[in-house]
Every structure is written in C-alpha cells, then in structure tokens.
Amino acid sequence: MPSKRREIRVGVLSDTHGLLRPEALAFLRGSDHILHAGDIGGAGILAQLAELAPVTAVRGNNDDEPWAASIAESRRITLGGAVFHLLHDRAQLDLDPDAEGIHVVVSGHSHRPLLERRGGVLYLNPGSAGRRRFRLPVSVAEVRVAADGTVHAHLVELDVGAPRR
C-alpha cells in the first residue's frame, strides 16, 4: 500500500550574520527542513540549525571565510513535491523560475521581508533573523507544503524588543 504524503513545514531564515537568536530557534523548532538564504556568519550557526532539522544553506556575500568555501551560492531542492530555488541576492537570479518548474524562490540580502507571487512562482525573503538593521523587523518565515504540493507561506516578525533610536 503506497504511503500517503503529509504536509511538511519548512522554516526559512537569512542574514543571521553570526547571531542565531533564541526566538528564531524557538520558531524553527518543529520544522521538517530549514532553509538559510545566506550571510550565515559562521559554521556554528548551521550546526545549531542542524540539531533541529536537515538544513540547506547558500553562501551570502559576507560568508567569505574558509568555513564557507564549500557552501554553494545557489541551490535547488525539492521538499514535499515543491521545488525551491535558494540564493542570497535575488538580483543575481539568472534563470526563469516559472520556465524551470520552480515553485518558490528564496533569497535574503536586503534584510527586508517580502512575500509575493508572480505567475506560478512564490518569491520569499524572510528578512533578517540576526542583528537588526536600521528599523527593519527581525523576521523569519514558514512555508507549508501540502500533501498535494500546494505551497502556503507567511512571514513572522520575531519579538526581540524595540529597535534602538
């Protein structure tokens, strides 16, 4: 008897810059897979995330130390029947996601959370889960892939206190 696919939960973060906040870890707990869209800031961040779930990460423009040399600048992964394309800077996207059968493009870099659908593709930037930049929120995202491959995502602002003036 074939096994029935279940919904999967994908935790998404970016731009930790060496700071993995407890609020981000709490949010990611229970994920089936974690995606990190670069500017990781240290191998220890990936090790901590891997304690929660399998991790797929890409190298960001600030991940220029030897520990990051083996991390790709872009990755494609299928989770629950949905195809994800992961890169740090969306401006460097050099393919047509719709034509390539990609369902979700995940990027970081700007520190600005973004969730928009264009055609059949969902574009997701979880914002920055690390140090606050300017007055931007500290945020992460969740993608749920239903048993039928349907993708639903939402952004979550982490409660880490008010920005400094």
Phi and psi in radians as a Rosetta constraint file:
Dihedral C 1 N 2 CA 2 C 2 CIRCULARHARMONIC -1.162 0.35
Dihedral N 2 CA 2 C 2 N 3 CIRCULARHARMONIC 2.527 0.35
Dihedral C 2 N 3 CA 3 C 3 CIRCULARHARMONIC -1.362 0.35
Dihedral N 3 CA 3 C 3 N 4 CIRCULARHARMONIC 2.527 0.35
Dihedral C 3 N 4 CA 4 C 4 CIRCULARHARMONIC -1.493 0.35
Dihedral N 4 CA 4 C 4 N 5 CIRCULARHARMONIC 2.248 0.35
Dihedral C 4 N 5 CA 5 C 5 CIRCULARHARMONIC -1.218 0.35
Dihedral N 5 CA 5 C 5 N 6 CIRCULARHARMONIC 2.595 0.35
Dihedral C 5 N 6 CA 6 C 6 CIRCULARHARMONIC -2.046 0.35
Dihedral N 6 CA 6 C 6 N 7 CIRCULARHARMONIC 2.874 0.35
Dihedral C 6 N 7 CA 7 C 7 CIRCULARHARMONIC -1.121 0.35
Dihedral N 7 CA 7 C 7 N 8 CIRCULARHARMONIC 2.479 0.35
Dihedral C 7 N 8 CA 8 C 8 CIRCULARHARMONIC -2.075 0.35
Dihedral N 8 CA 8 C 8 N 9 CIRCULARHARMONIC 2.666 0.35
Dihedral C 8 N 9 CA 9 C 9 CIRCULARHARMONIC -1.966 0.35
Dihedral N 9 CA 9 C 9 N 10 CIRCULARHARMONIC 2.136 0.35
Dihedral C 9 N 10 CA 10 C 10 CIRCULARHARMONIC -1.942 0.35
Dihedral N 10 CA 10 C 10 N 11 CIRCULARHARMONIC 2.062 0.35
Dihedral C 10 N 11 CA 11 C 11 CIRCULARHARMONIC -1.505 0.35
Dihedral N 11 CA 11 C 11 N 12 CIRCULARHARMONIC 2.409 0.35
Dihedral C 11 N 12 CA 12 C 12 CIRCULARHARMONIC -2.283 0.35
Dihedral N 12 CA 12 C 12 N 13 CIRCULARHARMONIC 2.317 0.35
Dihedral C 12 N 13 CA 13 C 13 CIRCULARHARMONIC -2.573 0.35
Dihedral N 13 CA 13 C 13 N 14 CIRCULARHARMONIC 2.928 0.35
Dihedral C 13 N 14 CA 14 C 14 CIRCULARHARMONIC -2.746 0.35
Dihedral N 14 CA 14 C 14 N 15 CIRCULARHARMONIC 2.893 0.35
Dihedral C 14 N 15 CA 15 C 15 CIRCULARHARMONIC 0.894 0.35
Dihedral N 15 CA 15 C 15 N 16 CIRCULARHARMONIC 0.882 0.35
Dihedral C 15 N 16 CA 16 C 16 CIRCULARHARMONIC -1.320 0.35
Dihedral N 16 CA 16 C 16 N 17 CIRCULARHARMONIC -0.506 0.35
Dihedral C 16 N 17 CA 17 C 17 CIRCULARHARMONIC 0.865 0.35
Dihedral N 17 CA 17 C 17 N 18 CIRCULARHARMONIC 0.723 0.35
Dihedral C 17 N 18 CA 18 C 18 CIRCULARHARMONIC 1.500 0.35
Dihedral N 18 CA 18 C 18 N 19 CIRCULARHARMONIC 0.023 0.35
Dihedral C 18 N 19 CA 19 C 19 CIRCULARHARMONIC -2.113 0.35
Dihedral N 19 CA 19 C 19 N 20 CIRCULARHARMONIC 1.910 0.35
Dihedral C 19 N 20 CA 20 C 20 CIRCULARHARMONIC -1.838 0.35
Dihedral N 20 CA 20 C 20 N 21 CIRCULARHARMONIC 1.743 0.35
Dihedral C 20 N 21 CA 21 C 21 CIRCULARHARMONIC -1.184 0.35
Dihedral N 21 CA 21 C 21 N 22 CIRCULARHARMONIC 2.547 0.35
Dihedral C 21 N 22 CA 22 C 22 CIRCULARHARMONIC -1.035 0.35
Dihedral N 22 CA 22 C 22 N 23 CIRCULARHARMONIC -0.561 0.35
Dihedral C 22 N 23 CA 23 C 23 CIRCULARHARMONIC -1.150 0.35
Dihedral N 23 CA 23 C 23 N 24 CIRCULARHARMONIC -0.632 0.35
Dihedral C 23 N 24 CA 24 C 24 CIRCULARHARMONIC -1.215 0.35
Dihedral N 24 CA 24 C 24 N 25 CIRCULARHARMONIC -0.762 0.35
Dihedral C 24 N 25 CA 25 C 25 CIRCULARHARMONIC -1.039 0.35
Dihedral N 25 CA 25 C 25 N 26 CIRCULARHARMONIC -0.756 0.35
Dihedral C 25 N 26 CA 26 C 26 CIRCULARHARMONIC -1.070 0.35
Dihedral N 26 CA 26 C 26 N 27 CIRCULARHARMONIC -0.742 0.35
Dihedral C 26 N 27 CA 27 C 27 CIRCULARHARMONIC -1.125 0.35
Dihedral N 27 CA 27 C 27 N 28 CIRCULARHARMONIC -0.710 0.35
Dihedral C 27 N 28 CA 28 C 28 CIRCULARHARMONIC -1.319 0.35
Dihedral N 28 CA 28 C 28 N 29 CIRCULARHARMONIC -0.356 0.35
Dihedral C 28 N 29 CA 29 C 29 CIRCULARHARMONIC -0.999 0.35
Dihedral N 29 CA 29 C 29 N 30 CIRCULARHARMONIC 2.313 0.35
Dihedral C 29 N 30 CA 30 C 30 CIRCULARHARMONIC 1.663 0.35
Dihedral N 30 CA 30 C 30 N 31 CIRCULARHARMONIC -0.045 0.35
Dihedral C 30 N 31 CA 31 C 31 CIRCULARHARMONIC -1.253 0.35
Dihedral N 31 CA 31 C 31 N 32 CIRCULARHARMONIC 2.568 0.35
Dihedral C 31 N 32 CA 32 C 32 CIRCULARHARMONIC -1.463 0.35
Dihedral N 32 CA 32 C 32 N 33 CIRCULARHARMONIC -0.430 0.35
Dihedral C 32 N 33 CA 33 C 33 CIRCULARHARMONIC -2.720 0.35
Dihedral N 33 CA 33 C 33 N 34 CIRCULARHARMONIC 2.619 0.35
Dihedral C 33 N 34 CA 34 C 34 CIRCULARHARMONIC -2.155 0.35
Dihedral N 34 CA 34 C 34 N 35 CIRCULARHARMONIC 2.351 0.35
Dihedral C 34 N 35 CA 35 C 35 CIRCULARHARMONIC -1.960 0.35
Dihedral N 35 CA 35 C 35 N 36 CIRCULARHARMONIC 2.287 0.35
Dihedral C 35 N 36 CA 36 C 36 CIRCULARHARMONIC -2.080 0.35
Dihedral N 36 CA 36 C 36 N 37 CIRCULARHARMONIC 2.093 0.35
Dihedral C 36 N 37 CA 37 C 37 CIRCULARHARMONIC -1.607 0.35
Dihedral N 37 CA 37 C 37 N 38 CIRCULARHARMONIC 0.562 0.35
Dihedral C 37 N 38 CA 38 C 38 CIRCULARHARMONIC 1.647 0.35
Dihedral N 38 CA 38 C 38 N 39 CIRCULARHARMONIC 3.031 0.35
Dihedral C 38 N 39 CA 39 C 39 CIRCULARHARMONIC 0.942 0.35
Dihedral N 39 CA 39 C 39 N 40 CIRCULARHARMONIC 0.986 0.35
Dihedral C 39 N 40 CA 40 C 40 CIRCULARHARMONIC -1.224 0.35
Dihedral N 40 CA 40 C 40 N 41 CIRCULARHARMONIC -0.935 0.35
Dihedral C 40 N 41 CA 41 C 41 CIRCULARHARMONIC 1.684 0.35
Dihedral N 41 CA 41 C 41 N 42 CIRCULARHARMONIC 0.004 0.35
Dihedral C 41 N 42 CA 42 C 42 CIRCULARHARMONIC 2.797 0.35
Dihedral N 42 CA 42 C 42 N 43 CIRCULARHARMONIC 2.573 0.35
Dihedral C 42 N 43 CA 43 C 43 CIRCULARHARMONIC -1.091 0.35
Dihedral N 43 CA 43 C 43 N 44 CIRCULARHARMONIC -0.465 0.35
Dihedral C 43 N 44 CA 44 C 44 CIRCULARHARMONIC -1.087 0.35
Dihedral N 44 CA 44 C 44 N 45 CIRCULARHARMONIC -0.547 0.35
Dihedral C 44 N 45 CA 45 C 45 CIRCULARHARMONIC -1.087 0.35
Dihedral N 45 CA 45 C 45 N 46 CIRCULARHARMONIC -0.829 0.35
Dihedral C 45 N 46 CA 46 C 46 CIRCULARHARMONIC -1.130 0.35
Dihedral N 46 CA 46 C 46 N 47 CIRCULARHARMONIC -0.650 0.35
Dihedral C 46 N 47 CA 47 C 47 CIRCULARHARMONIC -1.115 0.35
Dihedral N 47 CA 47 C 47 N 48 CIRCULARHARMONIC -0.746 0.35
Dihedral C 47 N 48 CA 48 C 48 CIRCULARHARMONIC -1.092 0.35
Dihedral N 48 CA 48 C 48 N 49 CIRCULARHARMONIC -0.762 0.35
Dihedral C 48 N 49 CA 49 C 49 CIRCULARHARMONIC -1.117 0.35
Dihedral N 49 CA 49 C 49 N 50 CIRCULARHARMONIC -0.664 0.35
Dihedral C 49 N 50 CA 50 C 50 CIRCULARHARMONIC -1.155 0.35
Dihedral N 50 CA 50 C 50 N 51 CIRCULARHARMONIC -0.331 0.35
Dihedral C 50 N 51 CA 51 C 51 CIRCULARHARMONIC -1.230 0.35
Dihedral N 51 CA 51 C 51 N 52 CIRCULARHARMONIC -0.363 0.35
Dihedral C 51 N 52 CA 52 C 52 CIRCULARHARMONIC -1.630 0.35
Dihedral N 52 CA 52 C 52 N 53 CIRCULARHARMONIC -0.700 0.35
Dihedral C 52 N 53 CA 53 C 53 CIRCULARHARMONIC -2.957 0.35
Dihedral N 53 CA 53 C 53 N 54 CIRCULARHARMONIC 2.889 0.35
Dihedral C 53 N 54 CA 54 C 54 CIRCULARHARMONIC -1.011 0.35
Dihedral N 54 CA 54 C 54 N 55 CIRCULARHARMONIC 2.524 0.35
Dihedral C 54 N 55 CA 55 C 55 CIRCULARHARMONIC -2.150 0.35
Dihedral N 55 CA 55 C 55 N 56 CIRCULARHARMONIC 2.380 0.35
Dihedral C 55 N 56 CA 56 C 56 CIRCULARHARMONIC -2.089 0.35
Dihedral N 56 CA 56 C 56 N 57 CIRCULARHARMONIC 2.199 0.35
Dihedral C 56 N 57 CA 57 C 57 CIRCULARHARMONIC -2.339 0.35
Dihedral N 57 CA 57 C 57 N 58 CIRCULARHARMONIC 2.722 0.35
Dihedral C 57 N 58 CA 58 C 58 CIRCULARHARMONIC -2.140 0.35
Dihedral N 58 CA 58 C 58 N 59 CIRCULARHARMONIC 2.767 0.35
Dihedral C 58 N 59 CA 59 C 59 CIRCULARHARMONIC -1.439 0.35
Dihedral N 59 CA 59 C 59 N 60 CIRCULARHARMONIC 2.358 0.35
Dihedral C 59 N 60 CA 60 C 60 CIRCULARHARMONIC -1.718 0.35
Dihedral N 60 CA 60 C 60 N 61 CIRCULARHARMONIC 3.039 0.35
Dihedral C 60 N 61 CA 61 C 61 CIRCULARHARMONIC -1.133 0.35
Dihedral N 61 CA 61 C 61 N 62 CIRCULARHARMONIC -0.343 0.35
Dihedral C 61 N 62 CA 62 C 62 CIRCULARHARMONIC -1.682 0.35
Dihedral N 62 CA 62 C 62 N 63 CIRCULARHARMONIC -0.047 0.35
Dihedral C 62 N 63 CA 63 C 63 CIRCULARHARMONIC -1.568 0.35
Dihedral N 63 CA 63 C 63 N 64 CIRCULARHARMONIC 1.222 0.35
Dihedral C 63 N 64 CA 64 C 64 CIRCULARHARMONIC -1.973 0.35
Dihedral N 64 CA 64 C 64 N 65 CIRCULARHARMONIC 0.226 0.35
Dihedral C 64 N 65 CA 65 C 65 CIRCULARHARMONIC -1.613 0.35
Dihedral N 65 CA 65 C 65 N 66 CIRCULARHARMONIC 2.873 0.35
Dihedral C 65 N 66 CA 66 C 66 CIRCULARHARMONIC -0.934 0.35
Dihedral N 66 CA 66 C 66 N 67 CIRCULARHARMONIC -0.611 0.35
Dihedral C 66 N 67 CA 67 C 67 CIRCULARHARMONIC -1.018 0.35
Dihedral N 67 CA 67 C 67 N 68 CIRCULARHARMONIC -0.451 0.35
Dihedral C 67 N 68 CA 68 C 68 CIRCULARHARMONIC -1.676 0.35
Dihedral N 68 CA 68 C 68 N 69 CIRCULARHARMONIC -0.032 0.35
Dihedral C 68 N 69 CA 69 C 69 CIRCULARHARMONIC -1.016 0.35
Dihedral N 69 CA 69 C 69 N 70 CIRCULARHARMONIC -0.561 0.35
Dihedral C 69 N 70 CA 70 C 70 CIRCULARHARMONIC -1.562 0.35
Dihedral N 70 CA 70 C 70 N 71 CIRCULARHARMONIC -0.011 0.35
Dihedral C 70 N 71 CA 71 C 71 CIRCULARHARMONIC -1.550 0.35
Dihedral N 71 CA 71 C 71 N 72 CIRCULARHARMONIC 2.218 0.35
Dihedral C 71 N 72 CA 72 C 72 CIRCULARHARMONIC -1.207 0.35
Dihedral N 72 CA 72 C 72 N 73 CIRCULARHARMONIC 2.725 0.35
Dihedral C 72 N 73 CA 73 C 73 CIRCULARHARMONIC -1.408 0.35
Dihedral N 73 CA 73 C 73 N 74 CIRCULARHARMONIC -0.364 0.35
Dihedral C 73 N 74 CA 74 C 74 CIRCULARHARMONIC -2.589 0.35
Dihedral N 74 CA 74 C 74 N 75 CIRCULARHARMONIC 2.678 0.35
Dihedral C 74 N 75 CA 75 C 75 CIRCULARHARMONIC -2.520 0.35
Dihedral N 75 CA 75 C 75 N 76 CIRCULARHARMONIC 2.647 0.35
Dihedral C 75 N 76 CA 76 C 76 CIRCULARHARMONIC -2.165 0.35
Dihedral N 76 CA 76 C 76 N 77 CIRCULARHARMONIC 2.339 0.35
Dihedral C 76 N 77 CA 77 C 77 CIRCULARHARMONIC -2.533 0.35
Dihedral N 77 CA 77 C 77 N 78 CIRCULARHARMONIC 2.489 0.35
Dihedral C 77 N 78 CA 78 C 78 CIRCULARHARMONIC -1.832 0.35
Dihedral N 78 CA 78 C 78 N 79 CIRCULARHARMONIC 2.192 0.35
Dihedral C 78 N 79 CA 79 C 79 CIRCULARHARMONIC -2.260 0.35
Dihedral N 79 CA 79 C 79 N 80 CIRCULARHARMONIC 2.084 0.35
Dihedral C 79 N 80 CA 80 C 80 CIRCULARHARMONIC 1.054 0.35
Dihedral N 80 CA 80 C 80 N 81 CIRCULARHARMONIC 0.467 0.35
Dihedral C 80 N 81 CA 81 C 81 CIRCULARHARMONIC 1.585 0.35
Dihedral N 81 CA 81 C 81 N 82 CIRCULARHARMONIC -0.120 0.35
Dihedral C 81 N 82 CA 82 C 82 CIRCULARHARMONIC -1.750 0.35
Dihedral N 82 CA 82 C 82 N 83 CIRCULARHARMONIC 2.395 0.35
Dihedral C 82 N 83 CA 83 C 83 CIRCULARHARMONIC -1.681 0.35
Dihedral N 83 CA 83 C 83 N 84 CIRCULARHARMONIC 2.152 0.35
Dihedral C 83 N 84 CA 84 C 84 CIRCULARHARMONIC -1.888 0.35
Dihedral N 84 CA 84 C 84 N 85 CIRCULARHARMONIC 2.406 0.35
Dihedral C 84 N 85 CA 85 C 85 CIRCULARHARMONIC -2.033 0.35
Dihedral N 85 CA 85 C 85 N 86 CIRCULARHARMONIC 2.172 0.35
Dihedral C 85 N 86 CA 86 C 86 CIRCULARHARMONIC -2.042 0.35
Dihedral N 86 CA 86 C 86 N 87 CIRCULARHARMONIC 2.238 0.35
Dihedral C 86 N 87 CA 87 C 87 CIRCULARHARMONIC -2.645 0.35
Dihedral N 87 CA 87 C 87 N 88 CIRCULARHARMONIC 2.876 0.35
Dihedral C 87 N 88 CA 88 C 88 CIRCULARHARMONIC -1.431 0.35
Dihedral N 88 CA 88 C 88 N 89 CIRCULARHARMONIC -0.898 0.35
Dihedral C 88 N 89 CA 89 C 89 CIRCULARHARMONIC -1.942 0.35
Dihedral N 89 CA 89 C 89 N 90 CIRCULARHARMONIC 1.942 0.35
Dihedral C 89 N 90 CA 90 C 90 CIRCULARHARMONIC -1.022 0.35
Dihedral N 90 CA 90 C 90 N 91 CIRCULARHARMONIC -0.456 0.35
Dihedral C 90 N 91 CA 91 C 91 CIRCULARHARMONIC -1.116 0.35
Dihedral N 91 CA 91 C 91 N 92 CIRCULARHARMONIC -0.301 0.35
Dihedral C 91 N 92 CA 92 C 92 CIRCULARHARMONIC -1.668 0.35
Dihedral N 92 CA 92 C 92 N 93 CIRCULARHARMONIC 0.152 0.35
Dihedral C 92 N 93 CA 93 C 93 CIRCULARHARMONIC -1.147 0.35
Dihedral N 93 CA 93 C 93 N 94 CIRCULARHARMONIC 2.024 0.35
Dihedral C 93 N 94 CA 94 C 94 CIRCULARHARMONIC -2.025 0.35
Dihedral N 94 CA 94 C 94 N 95 CIRCULARHARMONIC 0.587 0.35
Dihedral C 94 N 95 CA 95 C 95 CIRCULARHARMONIC -2.575 0.35
Dihedral N 95 CA 95 C 95 N 96 CIRCULARHARMONIC 2.912 0.35
Dihedral C 95 N 96 CA 96 C 96 CIRCULARHARMONIC -1.720 0.35
Dihedral N 96 CA 96 C 96 N 97 CIRCULARHARMONIC 1.763 0.35
Dihedral C 96 N 97 CA 97 C 97 CIRCULARHARMONIC -0.989 0.35
Dihedral N 97 CA 97 C 97 N 98 CIRCULARHARMONIC -0.716 0.35
Dihedral C 97 N 98 CA 98 C 98 CIRCULARHARMONIC -1.084 0.35
Dihedral N 98 CA 98 C 98 N 99 CIRCULARHARMONIC -0.807 0.35
Dihedral C 98 N 99 CA 99 C 99 CIRCULARHARMONIC -1.160 0.35
Dihedral N 99 CA 99 C 99 N 100 CIRCULARHARMONIC -0.467 0.35
Dihedral C 99 N 100 CA 100 C 100 CIRCULARHARMONIC -1.595 0.35
Dihedral N 100 CA 100 C 100 N 101 CIRCULARHARMONIC 0.030 0.35
Dihedral C 100 N 101 CA 101 C 101 CIRCULARHARMONIC 1.337 0.35
Dihedral N 101 CA 101 C 101 N 102 CIRCULARHARMONIC 0.400 0.35
Dihedral C 101 N 102 CA 102 C 102 CIRCULARHARMONIC -1.500 0.35
Dihedral N 102 CA 102 C 102 N 103 CIRCULARHARMONIC 2.341 0.35
Dihedral C 102 N 103 CA 103 C 103 CIRCULARHARMONIC -1.637 0.35
Dihedral N 103 CA 103 C 103 N 104 CIRCULARHARMONIC -0.622 0.35
Dihedral C 103 N 104 CA 104 C 104 CIRCULARHARMONIC -2.376 0.35
Dihedral N 104 CA 104 C 104 N 105 CIRCULARHARMONIC 2.227 0.35
Dihedral C 104 N 105 CA 105 C 105 CIRCULARHARMONIC -1.830 0.35
Dihedral N 105 CA 105 C 105 N 106 CIRCULARHARMONIC 2.118 0.35
Dihedral C 105 N 106 CA 106 C 106 CIRCULARHARMONIC -1.936 0.35
Dihedral N 106 CA 106 C 106 N 107 CIRCULARHARMONIC 2.231 0.35
Dihedral C 106 N 107 CA 107 C 107 CIRCULARHARMONIC -2.450 0.35
Dihedral N 107 CA 107 C 107 N 108 CIRCULARHARMONIC 3.010 0.35
Dihedral C 107 N 108 CA 108 C 108 CIRCULARHARMONIC -2.352 0.35
Dihedral N 108 CA 108 C 108 N 109 CIRCULARHARMONIC -2.231 0.35
Dihedral C 108 N 109 CA 109 C 109 CIRCULARHARMONIC 1.333 0.35
Dihedral N 109 CA 109 C 109 N 110 CIRCULARHARMONIC -0.872 0.35
Dihedral C 109 N 110 CA 110 C 110 CIRCULARHARMONIC -1.375 0.35
Dihedral N 110 CA 110 C 110 N 111 CIRCULARHARMONIC -0.299 0.35
Dihedral C 110 N 111 CA 111 C 111 CIRCULARHARMONIC 1.181 0.35
Dihedral N 111 CA 111 C 111 N 112 CIRCULARHARMONIC 0.085 0.35
Dihedral C 111 N 112 CA 112 C 112 CIRCULARHARMONIC -1.777 0.35
Dihedral N 112 CA 112 C 112 N 113 CIRCULARHARMONIC 2.055 0.35
Dihedral C 112 N 113 CA 113 C 113 CIRCULARHARMONIC -1.074 0.35
Dihedral N 113 CA 113 C 113 N 114 CIRCULARHARMONIC 2.442 0.35
Dihedral C 113 N 114 CA 114 C 114 CIRCULARHARMONIC -2.634 0.35
Dihedral N 114 CA 114 C 114 N 115 CIRCULARHARMONIC 2.368 0.35
Dihedral C 114 N 115 CA 115 C 115 CIRCULARHARMONIC -2.466 0.35
Dihedral N 115 CA 115 C 115 N 116 CIRCULARHARMONIC 1.925 0.35
Dihedral C 115 N 116 CA 116 C 116 CIRCULARHARMONIC -2.548 0.35
Dihedral N 116 CA 116 C 116 N 117 CIRCULARHARMONIC 2.590 0.35
Dihedral C 116 N 117 CA 117 C 117 CIRCULARHARMONIC -1.932 0.35
Dihedral N 117 CA 117 C 117 N 118 CIRCULARHARMONIC 2.251 0.35
Dihedral C 117 N 118 CA 118 C 118 CIRCULARHARMONIC -2.231 0.35
Dihedral N 118 CA 118 C 118 N 119 CIRCULARHARMONIC 2.047 0.35
Dihedral C 118 N 119 CA 119 C 119 CIRCULARHARMONIC 1.081 0.35
Dihedral N 119 CA 119 C 119 N 120 CIRCULARHARMONIC -2.311 0.35
Dihedral C 119 N 120 CA 120 C 120 CIRCULARHARMONIC -1.633 0.35
Dihedral N 120 CA 120 C 120 N 121 CIRCULARHARMONIC 0.224 0.35
Dihedral C 120 N 121 CA 121 C 121 CIRCULARHARMONIC -2.011 0.35
Dihedral N 121 CA 121 C 121 N 122 CIRCULARHARMONIC 2.346 0.35
Dihedral C 121 N 122 CA 122 C 122 CIRCULARHARMONIC -1.682 0.35
Dihedral N 122 CA 122 C 122 N 123 CIRCULARHARMONIC 2.198 0.35
Dihedral C 122 N 123 CA 123 C 123 CIRCULARHARMONIC -1.825 0.35
Dihedral N 123 CA 123 C 123 N 124 CIRCULARHARMONIC 2.182 0.35
Dihedral C 123 N 124 CA 124 C 124 CIRCULARHARMONIC -2.276 0.35
Dihedral N 124 CA 124 C 124 N 125 CIRCULARHARMONIC 2.181 0.35
Dihedral C 124 N 125 CA 125 C 125 CIRCULARHARMONIC -2.131 0.35
Dihedral N 125 CA 125 C 125 N 126 CIRCULARHARMONIC 1.988 0.35
Dihedral C 125 N 126 CA 126 C 126 CIRCULARHARMONIC -1.266 0.35
Dihedral N 126 CA 126 C 126 N 127 CIRCULARHARMONIC -0.090 0.35
Dihedral C 126 N 127 CA 127 C 127 CIRCULARHARMONIC 1.428 0.35
Dihedral N 127 CA 127 C 127 N 128 CIRCULARHARMONIC -2.813 0.35
Dihedral C 127 N 128 CA 128 C 128 CIRCULARHARMONIC -1.802 0.35
Dihedral N 128 CA 128 C 128 N 129 CIRCULARHARMONIC 2.251 0.35
Dihedral C 128 N 129 CA 129 C 129 CIRCULARHARMONIC -1.722 0.35
Dihedral N 129 CA 129 C 129 N 130 CIRCULARHARMONIC -0.033 0.35
Dihedral C 129 N 130 CA 130 C 130 CIRCULARHARMONIC -1.715 0.35
Dihedral N 130 CA 130 C 130 N 131 CIRCULARHARMONIC -2.331 0.35
Dihedral C 130 N 131 CA 131 C 131 CIRCULARHARMONIC -1.166 0.35
Dihedral N 131 CA 131 C 131 N 132 CIRCULARHARMONIC 2.442 0.35
Dihedral C 131 N 132 CA 132 C 132 CIRCULARHARMONIC -1.153 0.35
Dihedral N 132 CA 132 C 132 N 133 CIRCULARHARMONIC 2.401 0.35
Dihedral C 132 N 133 CA 133 C 133 CIRCULARHARMONIC -1.962 0.35
Dihedral N 133 CA 133 C 133 N 134 CIRCULARHARMONIC 2.128 0.35
Dihedral C 133 N 134 CA 134 C 134 CIRCULARHARMONIC 0.950 0.35
Dihedral N 134 CA 134 C 134 N 135 CIRCULARHARMONIC -2.256 0.35
Dihedral C 134 N 135 CA 135 C 135 CIRCULARHARMONIC -1.919 0.35
Dihedral N 135 CA 135 C 135 N 136 CIRCULARHARMONIC 0.339 0.35
Dihedral C 135 N 136 CA 136 C 136 CIRCULARHARMONIC -1.249 0.35
Dihedral N 136 CA 136 C 136 N 137 CIRCULARHARMONIC 2.645 0.35
Dihedral C 136 N 137 CA 137 C 137 CIRCULARHARMONIC -1.232 0.35
Dihedral N 137 CA 137 C 137 N 138 CIRCULARHARMONIC 2.761 0.35
Dihedral C 137 N 138 CA 138 C 138 CIRCULARHARMONIC -1.648 0.35
Dihedral N 138 CA 138 C 138 N 139 CIRCULARHARMONIC 2.105 0.35
Dihedral C 138 N 139 CA 139 C 139 CIRCULARHARMONIC -2.580 0.35
Dihedral N 139 CA 139 C 139 N 140 CIRCULARHARMONIC 2.874 0.35
Dihedral C 139 N 140 CA 140 C 140 CIRCULARHARMONIC -2.459 0.35
Dihedral N 140 CA 140 C 140 N 141 CIRCULARHARMONIC -3.117 0.35
Dihedral C 140 N 141 CA 141 C 141 CIRCULARHARMONIC -2.524 0.35
Dihedral N 141 CA 141 C 141 N 142 CIRCULARHARMONIC 2.862 0.35
Dihedral C 141 N 142 CA 142 C 142 CIRCULARHARMONIC -2.309 0.35
Dihedral N 142 CA 142 C 142 N 143 CIRCULARHARMONIC 2.370 0.35
Dihedral C 142 N 143 CA 143 C 143 CIRCULARHARMONIC -2.078 0.35
Dihedral N 143 CA 143 C 143 N 144 CIRCULARHARMONIC 2.262 0.35
Dihedral C 143 N 144 CA 144 C 144 CIRCULARHARMONIC -1.912 0.35
Dihedral N 144 CA 144 C 144 N 145 CIRCULARHARMONIC 2.220 0.35
Dihedral C 144 N 145 CA 145 C 145 CIRCULARHARMONIC -1.905 0.35
Dihedral N 145 CA 145 C 145 N 146 CIRCULARHARMONIC 1.981 0.35
Dihedral C 145 N 146 CA 146 C 146 CIRCULARHARMONIC -1.227 0.35
Dihedral N 146 CA 146 C 146 N 147 CIRCULARHARMONIC 2.888 0.35
Dihedral C 146 N 147 CA 147 C 147 CIRCULARHARMONIC -0.997 0.35
Dihedral N 147 CA 147 C 147 N 148 CIRCULARHARMONIC -0.484 0.35
Dihedral C 147 N 148 CA 148 C 148 CIRCULARHARMONIC -1.566 0.35
Dihedral N 148 CA 148 C 148 N 149 CIRCULARHARMONIC 0.089 0.35
Dihedral C 148 N 149 CA 149 C 149 CIRCULARHARMONIC 1.582 0.35
Dihedral N 149 CA 149 C 149 N 150 CIRCULARHARMONIC -0.060 0.35
Dihedral C 149 N 150 CA 150 C 150 CIRCULARHARMONIC -1.143 0.35
Dihedral N 150 CA 150 C 150 N 151 CIRCULARHARMONIC 2.407 0.35
Dihedral C 150 N 151 CA 151 C 151 CIRCULARHARMONIC -1.920 0.35
Dihedral N 151 CA 151 C 151 N 152 CIRCULARHARMONIC 2.290 0.35
Dihedral C 151 N 152 CA 152 C 152 CIRCULARHARMONIC -2.270 0.35
Dihedral N 152 CA 152 C 152 N 153 CIRCULARHARMONIC 2.362 0.35
Dihedral C 152 N 153 CA 153 C 153 CIRCULARHARMONIC -2.366 0.35
Dihedral N 153 CA 153 C 153 N 154 CIRCULARHARMONIC 2.717 0.35
Dihedral C 153 N 154 CA 154 C 154 CIRCULARHARMONIC -2.640 0.35
Dihedral N 154 CA 154 C 154 N 155 CIRCULARHARMONIC 2.661 0.35
Dihedral C 154 N 155 CA 155 C 155 CIRCULARHARMONIC -1.644 0.35
Dihedral N 155 CA 155 C 155 N 156 CIRCULARHARMONIC 2.579 0.35
Dihedral C 155 N 156 CA 156 C 156 CIRCULARHARMONIC -2.318 0.35
Dihedral N 156 CA 156 C 156 N 157 CIRCULARHARMONIC 2.115 0.35
Dihedral C 156 N 157 CA 157 C 157 CIRCULARHARMONIC -1.453 0.35
Dihedral N 157 CA 157 C 157 N 158 CIRCULARHARMONIC 2.214 0.35
Dihedral C 157 N 158 CA 158 C 158 CIRCULARHARMONIC -1.432 0.35
Dihedral N 158 CA 158 C 158 N 159 CIRCULARHARMONIC 2.455 0.35
Dihedral C 158 N 159 CA 159 C 159 CIRCULARHARMONIC -1.503 0.35
Dihedral N 159 CA 159 C 159 N 160 CIRCULARHARMONIC 1.648 0.35
Dihedral C 159 N 160 CA 160 C 160 CIRCULARHARMONIC -2.098 0.35
Dihedral N 160 CA 160 C 160 N 161 CIRCULARHARMONIC 0.295 0.35
Dihedral C 160 N 161 CA 161 C 161 CIRCULARHARMONIC 1.665 0.35
Dihedral N 161 CA 161 C 161 N 162 CIRCULARHARMONIC 2.886 0.35
Dihedral C 161 N 162 CA 162 C 162 CIRCULARHARMONIC -1.262 0.35
Dihedral N 162 CA 162 C 162 N 163 CIRCULARHARMONIC 2.598 0.35
Dihedral C 162 N 163 CA 163 C 163 CIRCULARHARMONIC -1.136 0.35
Dihedral N 163 CA 163 C 163 N 164 CIRCULARHARMONIC 2.609 0.35
Dihedral C 163 N 164 CA 164 C 164 CIRCULARHARMONIC -1.258 0.35
Dihedral N 164 CA 164 C 164 N 165 CIRCULARHARMONIC 2.571 0.35
